C-alpha cells in the first residue's frame, strides 16, 4: 500500500443523506464536555419550528469545525464577494443552558 493511501478515509454517503436538510437557524448549546448544534427549519408565518438535525461534537472538534468554516467562508467571499449578514430579530425561546445562535 502506498503511503498516500494509508491516510485516506473511505466515506460512504447514502442517497438520503446526500439530499441534505434545509436549515435557516442553528441553536448552539454546550456543556463542559460537548457542543450540541440543533439545525432548525423556520417558515414565515408559522410560530412552530422543527429541529431537523442535531449534531453533537467534542469541544476540540467544534473548534476544528469553526476553523474550517472560517477558511471556507474566506474562500467563498474571495470568489463571490462578501456575504451580507442581515440582522435577525431575537427569537424568544430557550432550550436551557448556555445558548448562542448562528
C-alpha positions, 0 to 999 in steps of 0.5 A, a space after each residue: 500500500 502506498 503511503 498516500 493511501 494509508 491516510 485516506 478515509 473511505 466515506 460512504 454517503 447514502 442517497 438520503 443523506 446526500 439530499 441534505 436538510 434545509 436549515 435557516 437557524 442553528 441553536 448552539 448549546 454546550 456543556 463542559 464536555 460537548 457542543 450540541 448544534 440543533 439545525 432548525 427549519 423556520 417558515 414565515 408565518 408559522 410560530 412552530 419550528 422543527 429541529 431537523 438535525 442535531 449534531 453533537 461534537 467534542 469541544 476540540 472538534 467544534 473548534 476544528 469545525 469553526 476553523 474550517 468554516 472560517 477558511 471556507 467562508 474566506 474562500 467563498 467571499 474571495 470568489 463571490 464577494 462578501 456575504 451580507 449578514 442581515 440582522 435577525 430579530 431575537 427569537 424568544 425561546 430557550 432550550 436551557 443552558 448556555 445558548 448562542 445562535 448562528 
